């Protein structure tokens, strides 16, 4: 059995896959290998799984960036959520709003005051156009009535380097990518995108707490299979995944990364994915965000 990761090695999605793969192999009683098929913002690997034989042996480690948020904005996307069947979730991770130390801002209120004093001039970085981070920025601008200057990068790494150096003033990114720099004092956190505070940053308030009522923009990961995969196979895979995710060492490793372990039935996860897609499609359309 293969779990295709549509991103390069060592990233958040790849680490997620390699953490769960051994436990999933044990639950299924067979070998599970992780295969990286990166490119085109996650579309190459995702399309490959969508077109694979629907026998349950080729799976996708999908995320909101490749299955819902990304497809919501690509003009000529080769797949949609309907091309895949949701098997089950693994984890979700909040997005954190941070600023460069040179920005001289220490709170979300100071950040919004600065943005309103200089509309369209305060720069904010994301991992790329059409990414879940990009749409989180768009949602923040709409819900907080802000106008920011979006600067898309080719991944979180280059964006974080420029944020640390002060070449960009702020950023929204997954907590897993930013937490090390936050802990070492290289960048300053202002707010968390989840409904509840992160145990890793207990003193950092949520955007909802700060007055952006109802704001939520977590990034999730889960297992998907080709759309035509028979229901009994999907059910068996969901049961095996839930068993793997109940493994305490696996859960503890995820929690140490600052993520929230998810547990849903196959039907619950399928409904969750569809709702997430519709949410980001609405954000993309209202913001006129289209990626060629």
C-alpha positions as a Python dict, from the first residue, in 0.01 Angstrom:
ca = {
    (1, 'X'): (0, 0, 0),
    (2, 'X'): (121, 350, -87),
    (3, 'X'): (44, 681, 81),
    (4, 'X'): (123, 953, -171),
    (5, 'X'): (240, 1284, -21),
    (6, 'X'): (200, 1562, -281),
    (7, 'X'): (475, 1772, -121),
    (8, 'X'): (855, 1738, -79),
    (9, 'X'): (1010, 1542, 210),
    (10, 'X'): (1048, 1693, 558),
    (11, 'X'): (747, 1924, 541),
    (12, 'X'): (447, 1916, 773),
    (13, 'X'): (239, 1686, 548),
    (14, 'X'): (533, 1449, 490),
    (15, 'X'): (605, 1425, 864),
    (16, 'X'): (236, 1360, 925),
    (17, 'X'): (239, 1070, 678),
    (18, 'X'): (556, 910, 811),
    (19, 'X'): (429, 933, 1168),
    (20, 'X'): (106, 746, 1098),
    (21, 'X'): (231, 499, 833),
    (22, 'X'): (386, 241, 1072),
    (23, 'X'): (79, 238, 1297),
    (24, 'X'): (-150, 209, 993),
    (25, 'X'): (61, -81, 862),
    (26, 'X'): (21, -257, 1195),
    (27, 'X'): (-355, -201, 1196),
    (28, 'X'): (-389, -336, 841),
    (29, 'X'): (-135, -616, 877),
    (30, 'X'): (58, -513, 566),
    (31, 'X'): (338, -284, 458),
    (32, 'X'): (260, 83, 404),
    (33, 'X'): (513, 300, 221),
    (34, 'X'): (519, 678, 185),
    (35, 'X'): (587, 818, -162),
    (36, 'X'): (657, 1186, -227),
    (37, 'X'): (516, 1316, -556),
    (38, 'X'): (559, 1691, -530),
    (39, 'X'): (489, 1967, -778),
    (40, 'X'): (231, 2221, -898),
    (41, 'X'): (122, 2318, -549),
    (42, 'X'): (34, 1962, -458),
    (43, 'X'): (-171, 1897, -770),
    (44, 'X'): (61, 1639, -931),
    (45, 'X'): (45, 1389, -648),
    (46, 'X'): (-324, 1452, -585),
    (47, 'X'): (-417, 1401, -951),
    (48, 'X'): (-209, 1080, -960),
    (49, 'X'): (-412, 933, -673),
    (50, 'X'): (-742, 1049, -822),
    (51, 'X'): (-655, 855, -1140),
    (52, 'X'): (-509, 547, -966),
    (53, 'X'): (-687, 208, -953),
    (54, 'X'): (-970, 225, -700),
    (55, 'X'): (-856, -79, -504),
    (56, 'X'): (-753, 85, -176),
    (57, 'X'): (-381, 33, -233),
    (58, 'X'): (-301, 389, -345),
    (59, 'X'): (-397, 659, -97),
    (60, 'X'): (-340, 1032, -65),
    (61, 'X'): (-223, 1219, 243),
    (62, 'X'): (-434, 1522, 158),
    (63, 'X'): (-459, 1856, 332),
    (64, 'X'): (-687, 2156, 318),
    (65, 'X'): (-431, 2316, 86),
    (66, 'X'): (-452, 2036, -173),
    (67, 'X'): (-809, 1909, -140),
    (68, 'X'): (-1022, 2211, -47),
    (69, 'X'): (-849, 2548, -26),
    (70, 'X'): (-623, 2492, -328),
    (71, 'X'): (-889, 2356, -565),
    (72, 'X'): (-1118, 2643, -465),
    (73, 'X'): (-893, 2895, -640),
    (74, 'X'): (-725, 2718, -932),
    (75, 'X'): (-883, 2820, -1263),
    (76, 'X'): (-775, 2506, -1449),
    (77, 'X'): (-754, 2251, -1169),
    (78, 'X'): (-723, 1884, -1274),
    (79, 'X'): (-935, 1753, -987),
    (80, 'X'): (-1201, 1846, -735),
    (81, 'X'): (-1297, 1693, -399),
    (82, 'X'): (-1554, 1480, -589),
    (83, 'X'): (-1261, 1303, -764),
    (84, 'X'): (-1153, 1160, -429),
    (85, 'X'): (-1330, 986, -144),
    (86, 'X'): (-1251, 1101, 209),
    (87, 'X'): (-1132, 808, 423),
    (88, 'X'): (-1059, 972, 755),
    (89, 'X'): (-882, 1264, 926),
    (90, 'X'): (-547, 1271, 1102),
    (91, 'X'): (-486, 1613, 1254),
    (92, 'X'): (-546, 1983, 1232),
    (93, 'X'): (-304, 2263, 1303),
    (94, 'X'): (-383, 2630, 1363),
    (95, 'X'): (-242, 2916, 1160),
    (96, 'X'): (-55, 3182, 1353),
    (97, 'X'): (-37, 3551, 1268),
    (98, 'X'): (317, 3677, 1331),
    (99, 'X'): (508, 3999, 1271),
    (100, 'X'): (872, 4082, 1213),
    (101, 'X'): (1050, 4235, 1510),
    (102, 'X'): (1128, 4534, 1289),
    (103, 'X'): (755, 4597, 1246),
    (104, 'X'): (751, 4732, 1602),
    (105, 'X'): (405, 4589, 1673),
    (106, 'X'): (335, 4392, 1991),
    (107, 'X'): (-39, 4323, 1978),
    (108, 'X'): (-316, 4251, 1731),
    (109, 'X'): (-472, 4590, 1807),
    (110, 'X'): (-147, 4766, 1720),
    (111, 'X'): (-130, 4560, 1402),
    (112, 'X'): (-482, 4657, 1295),
    (113, 'X'): (-419, 5022, 1386),
    (114, 'X'): (-109, 5017, 1164),
    (115, 'X'): (-296, 4848, 879),
    (116, 'X'): (-579, 5101, 896),
    (117, 'X'): (-335, 5391, 908),
    (118, 'X'): (-163, 5258, 594),
    (119, 'X'): (-432, 5071, 396),
    (120, 'X'): (-287, 4832, 138),
    (121, 'X'): (70, 4901, 246),
    (122, 'X'): (138, 4663, 537),
    (123, 'X'): (285, 4349, 382),
    (124, 'X'): (178, 4000, 482),
    (125, 'X'): (343, 3684, 351),
    (126, 'X'): (197, 3344, 268),
    (127, 'X'): (335, 3014, 141),
    (128, 'X'): (199, 3091, -205),
    (129, 'X'): (-93, 3213, -413),
    (130, 'X'): (-393, 2990, -363),
    (131, 'X'): (-252, 2829, -49),
    (132, 'X'): (-462, 2777, 261),
    (133, 'X'): (-253, 3052, 423),
    (134, 'X'): (-339, 3290, 140),
    (135, 'X'): (-710, 3225, 185),
    (136, 'X'): (-673, 3263, 563),
    (137, 'X'): (-529, 3609, 498),
    (138, 'X'): (-819, 3692, 266),
    (139, 'X'): (-1068, 3575, 530),
    (140, 'X'): (-894, 3785, 796),
    (141, 'X'): (-904, 4096, 579),
    (142, 'X'): (-1274, 4050, 516),
    (143, 'X'): (-1376, 3967, 872),
    (144, 'X'): (-1153, 4229, 1039),
    (145, 'X'): (-1213, 4496, 772),
    (146, 'X'): (-845, 4527, 683),
    (147, 'X'): (-660, 4591, 360),
    (148, 'X'): (-316, 4427, 358),
    (149, 'X'): (-52, 4379, 88),
    (150, 'X'): (-33, 4003, 21),
    (151, 'X'): (315, 3877, -72),
    (152, 'X'): (309, 3515, -196),
    (153, 'X'): (623, 3301, -165),
    (154, 'X'): (715, 2957, -296),
    (155, 'X'): (673, 2786, 38),
    (156, 'X'): (689, 2879, 404),
    (157, 'X'): (1067, 2855, 429),
    (158, 'X'): (1155, 3150, 205),
    (159, 'X'): (873, 3356, 354),
    (160, 'X'): (993, 3295, 709),
    (161, 'X'): (1349, 3393, 614),
    (162, 'X'): (1224, 3727, 483),
    (163, 'X'): (998, 3775, 785),
    (164, 'X'): (1288, 3718, 1023),
    (165, 'X'): (1499, 3959, 820),
    (166, 'X'): (1227, 4223, 815),
    (167, 'X'): (1185, 4223, 437),
    (168, 'X'): (815, 4148, 493),
    (169, 'X'): (620, 4288, 788),
    (170, 'X'): (386, 4004, 881),
    (171, 'X'): (286, 3648, 793),
    (172, 'X'): (16, 3385, 841),
    (173, 'X'): (147, 3029, 850),
    (174, 'X'): (96, 2692, 1015),
    (175, 'X'): (206, 2687, 1377),
    (176, 'X'): (426, 2382, 1312),
    (177, 'X'): (643, 2585, 1072),
    (178, 'X'): (662, 2898, 1287),
    (179, 'X'): (680, 2768, 1644),
    (180, 'X'): (1060, 2727, 1654),
    (181, 'X'): (1120, 3083, 1539),
    (182, 'X'): (860, 3210, 1786),
    (183, 'X'): (1017, 3023, 2077),
    (184, 'X'): (1361, 3158, 1987),
    (185, 'X'): (1233, 3517, 1967),
    (186, 'X'): (1298, 3571, 1596),
    (187, 'X'): (936, 3663, 1518),
    (188, 'X'): (647, 3782, 1734),
    (189, 'X'): (310, 3600, 1750),
    (190, 'X'): (-5, 3811, 1767),
    (191, 'X'): (-295, 3570, 1729),
    (192, 'X'): (-399, 3209, 1661),
    (193, 'X'): (-658, 3114, 1400),
    (194, 'X'): (-817, 2824, 1592),
    (195, 'X'): (-1127, 2850, 1812),
    (196, 'X'): (-921, 2769, 2122),
    (197, 'X'): (-568, 2868, 2224),
    (198, 'X'): (-274, 2642, 2144),
    (199, 'X'): (-108, 2462, 2438),
    (200, 'X'): (225, 2557, 2280),
    (201, 'X'): (137, 2929, 2293),
    (202, 'X'): (-105, 2960, 2584),
    (203, 'X'): (-54, 3338, 2613),
    (204, 'X'): (-139, 3405, 2248),
    (205, 'X'): (-513, 3479, 2207),
    (206, 'X'): (-734, 3353, 1928),
    (207, 'X'): (-864, 3592, 1663),
    (208, 'X'): (-1213, 3516, 1788),
    (209, 'X'): (-1112, 3634, 2136),
    (210, 'X'): (-963, 3948, 1986),
    (211, 'X'): (-1293, 4052, 1829),
    (212, 'X'): (-1284, 3877, 1492),
    (213, 'X'): (-1588, 3674, 1594),
    (214, 'X'): (-1625, 3333, 1435),
    (215, 'X'): (-1284, 3337, 1269),
    (216, 'X'): (-1138, 2989, 1220),
    (217, 'X'): (-884, 2874, 964),
    (218, 'X'): (-711, 2558, 1077),
    (219, 'X'): (-519, 2346, 827),
    (220, 'X'): (-608, 1977, 841),
    (221, 'X'): (-468, 1655, 696),
    (222, 'X'): (-638, 1326, 621),
    (223, 'X'): (-638, 1013, 409),
    (224, 'X'): (-814, 1000, 70),
    (225, 'X'): (-867, 733, -195),
    (226, 'X'): (-982, 743, -560),
    (227, 'X'): (-1351, 828, -586),
    (228, 'X'): (-1457, 486, -721),
    (229, 'X'): (-1310, 291, -428),
    (230, 'X'): (-1580, 48, -301),
    (231, 'X'): (-1748, 145, 25),
    (232, 'X'): (-1640, -172, 214),
    (233, 'X'): (-1275, -92, 140),
    (234, 'X'): (-1318, 271, 246),
    (235, 'X'): (-1483, 153, 567),
    (236, 'X'): (-1200, -89, 639),
    (237, 'X'): (-942, 185, 579),
    (238, 'X'): (-1126, 426, 808),
    (239, 'X'): (-1137, 168, 1087),
    (240, 'X'): (-765, 96, 1046),
    (241, 'X'): (-680, 467, 1047),
    (242, 'X'): (-881, 528, 1364),
    (243, 'X'): (-705, 235, 1528),
    (244, 'X'): (-367, 375, 1420),
    (245, 'X'): (-457, 719, 1554),
    (246, 'X'): (-549, 568, 1892),
    (247, 'X'): (-187, 454, 1930),
    (248, 'X'): (-57, 661, 2223),
    (249, 'X'): (302, 718, 2092),
    (250, 'X'): (154, 839, 1764),
    (251, 'X'): (-86, 1075, 1942),
    (252, 'X'): (189, 1211, 2166),
    (253, 'X'): (418, 1281, 1871),
    (254, 'X'): (144, 1478, 1698),
    (255, 'X'): (58, 1671, 2013),
    (256, 'X'): (425, 1764, 2058),
    (257, 'X'): (411, 1920, 1710),
    (258, 'X'): (134, 2154, 1825),
    (259, 'X'): (-145, 1986, 1630),
    (260, 'X'): (-488, 1860, 1733),
    (261, 'X'): (-552, 1491, 1667),
    (262, 'X'): (-884, 1438, 1485),
    (263, 'X'): (-1121, 1142, 1512),
    (264, 'X'): (-1424, 1109, 1282),
    (265, 'X'): (-1622, 843, 1104),
    (266, 'X'): (-1585, 826, 728),
    (267, 'X'): (-1919, 1000, 677),
    (268, 'X'): (-1835, 1273, 927),
    (269, 'X'): (-1501, 1342, 760),
    (270, 'X'): (-1655, 1347, 412),
    (271, 'X'): (-1908, 1607, 529),
    (272, 'X'): (-1630, 1807, 698),
    (273, 'X'): (-1422, 1813, 377),
    (274, 'X'): (-1718, 1922, 165),
    (275, 'X'): (-1807, 2202, 408),
    (276, 'X'): (-1444, 2319, 414),
    (277, 'X'): (-1431, 2326, 35),
    (278, 'X'): (-1752, 2531, 15),
    (279, 'X'): (-1618, 2771, 280),
    (280, 'X'): (-1298, 2844, 89),
    (281, 'X'): (-1474, 2852, -248),
    (282, 'X'): (-1695, 3130, -113),
    (283, 'X'): (-1391, 3319, 21),
    (284, 'X'): (-1210, 3283, -313),
    (285, 'X'): (-1509, 3401, -515),
    (286, 'X'): (-1582, 3698, -291),
    (287, 'X'): (-1216, 3798, -298),
    (288, 'X'): (-1189, 3735, -674),
    (289, 'X'): (-891, 3504, -611),
    (290, 'X'): (-803, 3294, -914),
    (291, 'X'): (-475, 3109, -973),
    (292, 'X'): (-393, 3007, -1330),
}
